[in-house]
Amino acid sequence: MARNLTLLTDLYELTMMQGYFKANNHRRVIFDLFFRKNPFQGGYAIMCGLEQLIEYIEDLHFTDEDIEYLRSTGQFDDDFLGSLKDFRFTGDIDAIPEGTVVFPNEPLVKIKAPIDQAQLIESAILNIINHQSLIATKAARVVSAARGSGIMEFGLRRAQGPDAAIYGARAAVIAGCVGTSNVLAGQKFNIPVMGTHAHSWIMSFPTEYEAFRTYAQLYPENCILLVDTYDTLASGLPNAIRVFRELKDEGVEFGSYGIRLDSGDLAYLTKQARIMLDKAGFSDAKISASGDLDEYLVESLIAQGAKIDAWGIGTKLITAKDDPAFGGVYKLAAIEGDNGEMIPKIKISENTVKITNPGDKVIYRIYGEYGTIFADLIALAHERFDENEPLELFDPKETWKRTIMEPGKYKIRPLHVNIFKDGRCVYESPSVMDIRRYRAEEIETIWEESRRILNPHEVHVDLSQELFDLKNELLMNRRNIQA
């Protein structure tokens, strides 16, 4: 059941709402939600959190308790508070589907609504999209580094609170993790749950051998034994092999079985463990590893020849420890004029990266001959492009860098889909596992050079000529805007 998150907003959103109400300003506006740079100094990001955005918008309303609380702050007048009783979202929302590979400055979400409604929802939808897109992007990097071996999301106990753990697990599975240790997330999103046992299980028995044998008898279908409680090579591995041999001799059929290491030199220990397991006749036993891992350590261990079939990744994934904020922003792009037309608006800054792209915009993805992304193109909503015609692309910063895409040698795909129309949801969210499959297809459309963990190749996001000209016109006329 969705929670009422209407007051999950910054105070100034509500004071601005009251200001619009007092000024009788109900003009429709367009806001864009976008980010300015890829997190983790990476080459891409993963869009995530749209289903929770939908739940939030659908349940957007002020309860009597909400209104009384706002009254108690002493900052709101009775006439404005009275208007909140019938408040509902009546606008349009377009967005890029979850699991899509995205790049800086692209409107991930576009809101077209009366200004008070568009203002209210800013903080909450930034919170939702920023968090899940961040974790999905981090998890996708870890999955990529693992090169086909499975990543298990194990971050529940280190996440910043229950919501971060639950929705972080969702985002991680969308990004390619094979499952999560978080049982509530498993129930809520119908995603695989998995895990082994703790060191405390071993320590609660008189001997390590008895702990292993008891666990293996209880869970032969998923028997992963933690072998580093005392001494990995002198005790843990020999006891695990003894248990595997004894139970197989007794006719027990194992499903997935093997060992897990949570400490020590994982490259050396897993290579030795593989030798010992193979020599004992258990070449199908899996070796999994955990212990403060991230994409850099995973990539390093694989380069060192570590024999690891599956990885449990916790703290550094669920907290996005090395870059803990996605940096998404929400900026006004257009406002309704007296004649009903949408007037483009631009945010100007001495910091050029903060200058916004004005107007009602759409995003087109341009694919080259090999089905990989050549570039993304941000254009004005009324613009149309034909694959049977040449398409000129240029760098909006260094405009002399231009490419002509020849007819028949490129494909073009609009990225936005309609989510809300006149306040009604017209989009059905796929299941998490369906989004996961889509994300796997999406990541294959990026050149491997753009998926590198370090120093990735940049995928260009270009502006159409018409949008570029509009932006420059508004910049040149900034004195008129200020006046």
N, C-alpha and C positions, 0 to 999 in steps of 0.2 A: 504494500500500500504506500502510495507516494506521501511524503511529508509536505506540509505547508511551509514553504521557505520564503514566503513573501517578504518578511522582515530581514531576510538575509541580504542586506543591502547596506551601503554606506549612508550615513545620515544626510550627506549633502545631496544624494539622489532625491530624498524626500523633501528637503527644503527647496530644491529646484522645482520639484513637482508642484509644490504649493505656489511658488512664484509663477509658473506657467498658468496655474489655475486662476490666480489673482489677475494676471494680465490677459485672461481669456485667450491664451495661446494654445490652440489645439491642432496646430499645423502638423501635417505628416512630414516625417524626416526619414533619412536613410543613415544608419550607422553601420560601420564595418568593424568586425572583430578580426584582427590579424596580428602577426608577430613580426619582429624586425630582424631577427637573426636566429639561425638554427641553434638549438641547445647543444652543449657538449662539443662545440666547434665541429659539428658534424656536417654532413652534406644534405640532410633532409630531416623532416619531422613526420610524425604520424598523427593524423586527425583522429581525435577520440573524445567521447563524452556526449555525443549528440542525443542518445537515448535519455540521459538524465536531464539534459536541457529541455527536451520535450516534456518530460514529467513535471519539471518545474513550471513551465509555461502553462500547462494544462491545469495545474492546481493553483494558479496565481489568483489570490483573493485576500482581502483583509477581513479577518474575523472581528467580532465585537471586542475580544480581548486585545487584538492588535491595535484597534482604534483607541481603546481606553489607555493602552500603554503610551501610544503616541501623544494623546492628550496630556498624560501625566508629565511629559517632558517640558511642557510649557512653551513649545516652539511652533505649535500648529493651531490655527483658528478653527472654530466649530464648523464654519461653512465648508472648508476644505476637508475636514475630517468626515463630515456628512457625505461628501461626494465619494469617499472611498468605499462606502457600503456596497455600491454596485459596480466597483471596479473590476474589469476583466480585460484581458489582452485581446485586441481586435485587429491586430496588424498581420503583416506577411513576414515570413522568415524563409530565406533560402540558405542552404549550407552545403558544404562539401561532405559527402558521406564518410562515416567512420571507417577507419582502416586505410584511407587514401593517403598516399605520399603527398606531402605539401611542402611549400617553400616560403621564404620570407616575403612579406608585403601582400600576400594573397588574402583576400577576404574569406576567411574560413566560414564565417557566418555573416549574413547581410540581413539587417532588420529594417523593415519599412513599416512605420507605425506612427500614430499620434505621438508627439514629442514627449508627453508625460509618461506614456507607457514604455517607449524606447529608453527613456532615462532611467526608469525604475529598475529595469532588468539588467542593466550594465554590470553591476558588481557580481551578481550571482552567476550569470553565464560566463563571465571571465573566470570566476572561481572554478566552475565545472570543467570548461574546456581547457583552461591552463593546466589544471592538475592531471587530468587523464591523458592529455596529449603529451605532457612531459614524461609520465611514466611509460606510456606506450613507446615513445621515442627511445627512452633509455633501454627498455626491454628489447626493442628491435635491434639495437646495437649489440646487446649481449647475445641474442639469438644468432645474429650474423657472424659474430666472432666465433661461435661454437661450431660453425660449419657442418650442421646437420645433426650433431649430438643434442640430446634433449635438455632444455632449460626448465627447471621447476622453480616457481616463485615461492620463496620461503620467508617473506618479509613481515608477516603479521606482527610479531612481537616488537619490531623496531619501527613500524610505521608511526606517523604523527597522529595517532588517534584512530578510532574505529572506522570512520568514513574513509580516511586515507588508505587504510588496510583493505577495506572491501572494494572500493572503486579502483584502487591501485592494482589489486589482483585482477579485476576485470580488464583493465587496460593492458596488463602484462600478458594475459592470455590472448587478447586480440593481436598483440604484437608478435605472437609466435611461441610463447611459453606453452609447454605441453600440459601444464596443470598448476595447481596452487595447493599449499598446505591449509589455506583458509577455508574452513568448512562452511561458514556462513556465506562466503562468496560463492562456493560451489553450489549451495542450495539456491541462492538468489538468482544466479545467472546460468545454472545448469552447465557448469564447467567441471572438468575432471579435478578431483582432489587426490592428493597423494602425500606420502610421508613414510618414515621408517620408525625408529625409536630413539630415545635420548640416552645419554651416558648414564642417567639416573637409573634406567632399566637395568643396565649391566651391574651397576654398583649395588642395586637392591638384592642381588642374588649372592649366595656364598662364593660362587666362582663365575668367571666369564663364560666358561663352557656351558654351565647350567642355564645361564641367561640366554645364550644363543639357541640352545636346544629347545627351551620352552617357547621362545618366540617363533622359531621355525616350525614347530609343531602346530602353533596357533594359526600361523599365516603362511602356509606353503605357497599360496598363489602370488604372494607379493612379499618375498622374504629377502630383505636387504639388511644385512647385519653391520652394525657400526663397530669397526675393528680397532679404533685408536684410543680406547679408554685407558688402557694400561701400556701396552707395547705393541705397536702395529705388526711388526714382522716376527717378533719372538713369541707373541701370545695371541693377538687378535686374529691374524690370518690363519695360523695353525688350528685354532679352535673353530673358526668358521669352516675350514676345510673338513675338519673332523665331523662336524655336525652335518654338513652336506653329504658326506660319504655315508654316515650312519643311517640317515633318513632315507637316502636313495636305496641303500641295501635293504631297508625295511619296507620298501615298496612305495614310499611317499613320492608323488609326482609334483615337482616344483613348477610353478608358473614362471613369473619373472623372479629371478633370484640373483644374489651377488653380495657385494660389500659396499660400505660407504666410509670415506675418510673425511674428517672434519678439521684436521690439523696436520702440521709437519710439512716436510718438503714434498708437495703433492706430485711433482714431476718424478722424483726418485722413487717415492713409495708406491705410486701406481704402476710404474714399470716393474718394480720388484713383485708387486702383488699379481700382476698379469702373468709373470713367469711362474710363480708359485701355483696359481689357480690352473694354468694350462698344464703344468707338470702333473698336477693331481687329477687331471681328467675333466676339469670344469672350465673348458674353453668358452662355454656359452654363459658363464657367470658374468654379470655386469659389474662394472666398477663406477661408482658415483662419487662425486666430491662436493664439498661445501666448505664454508669458512671464510667469510668476508671477501667474496669474489666479485669481480666486475668484468666488463668486456676486455679491459687491458690485461688482466691476469689470465683470463680464459685464452685470449689470443697468445699470450706468452707461453702458457703451459702447453698448448697445442704445438707451438713452434719448438718446444723442448722435447717433444715426443711423448708427453704424458699419455697414459693409457686410460682415458676417462670416457665413459659412454654417456654419462648424464651428470648434470650440474644442478646443485641447489643454490640459488642466488637469493640473498635476503636483503640486508641493510642497504647496500649500495644501489640496489635496484629500486626498492620500494620508496626510498627517500631521494632518489636521484642525487646522491650525495655530492657529486662533483659539480653540479649545476642545478641547484634546487628550485629554480623558478623558470617557468616557460617564457614569461615576458610578453604574453599576449596583451594587446591594447584594444580600445573600443573608441572609435573616432567618428565624429559627424562628417558625412560626405555630401549631403544635399538636404535642402529644406524646401518645402512647398511654397511657391509664390502666390500672389494674389489671384492669378489666373489658373491656378491648379498645376502649373508646370513645376518640375523639380529643379531648383536652382543649385548648381554645384557649389560646394564649400571646400575650402582648403585650410589646413592648419600649417602656419608658417613658423619656422624656427631657424635660429642661427646654426643649430645642429642639423645639417641637411638630412640625416637619416630620419629625423622626426617630421619632415615635411610630408604631408599625406597626399594620397592620390584622390582627386575630387570626383564627384558625380556618382551616378548609378552605374555600377560596374558588374561585369561577369568575367569569368576565367575560362580560357580555352587551353587545353593541353595539346601540344603539338608532338606527334610521334614521327620519328624518322623511318627509314626503309626497314630497319631491323626490329621495329615494334618497341623501341626504347624511347624514352622521353628526350626530345631534342631541346625543347624549351617550353615554358608556360607563357601565355599571353594574357595580360589584363586589358580588357577593352570596355568601352561604354556599352550599355545594355542594348542599345538599338543597332549596334554594328553587327554585320553578318559577313561570314567568310566562306568561300567555296573551295573545296579541295581540288576542283577542276581548274582553278585559277592560280597563278603564282602568288606566293605569300612572302612579303618582305618583313623580316624581323631585324630589329636593331637594339643595341645596348642603350638604355635610356640615360646612362651616365657618360658613355663614350660613344656618341651617336654615329661616329664614322665607322664603327664596327657593325656591318650589315651583312645579312645572309638572305638570299632568295631561295625559298623552297619551291621547287618545280612541281607543276601539276602531276598528280599520280605518284609522287614520291614522298608524300606525307599524309598523315591522317590527323584530323582535328576532333577534339572531344570536349564538350562543355562540362565543367566540373560541378557546378551548382545544381542541386535538386530542390524542388519546392517542398518545404516542411510544413509551414502554416499558411493558410490562405484565409484572410478575413477572420483571423482568430481561431480557425478550426484546423486541427492537425490533418494533413492530407498525405502523410508519409507513414509507412509501417516499418518500424525498426527491425532489421534482421536479428537473428539470434547471435550471441557472442561467437559461437563456433563458426557460423556463416561469415561473420565479419572477419574472423581469423583467417578463413580460407581466402577471402577477397584480399586481405592485407598481404598474404603470401604471393598472390598474383601481382599485386601492385609493386612489391619490392623488386620483382624481376624486371620491371620496366625501367629501372634505374641502371645505368652503366655501373659495372663493378667498381670503377674508379671513384664513383660518387658514394659508394657504400664503405669506402675505406674508413677504418676507425680513426686514423691520423691523416691529416692533410688531404681531405677528400676533394675531388674535382667539383666545382660549383655548377649547379644546374641553373641556367639563366631564367629570370623572370622578366619579361619584356613588357613594354607598354605599346598599345596600338598607336599609330601616328595621330589619330584624332584625340585620344586621351593625352598623349604627350603634349600636343599643341594646346589643349585646354588647360593643362597644368601650368604650362609656361605663361599662358595668357593671364591666368589668375595671379601668378607670381609677379608678373610685370605690372599688374594693376593693383598691387597690394596697398598702395596709398589710398586708392578709392575705397577699398574695403575698410581700411582703418577709419576713414572719415565717416 
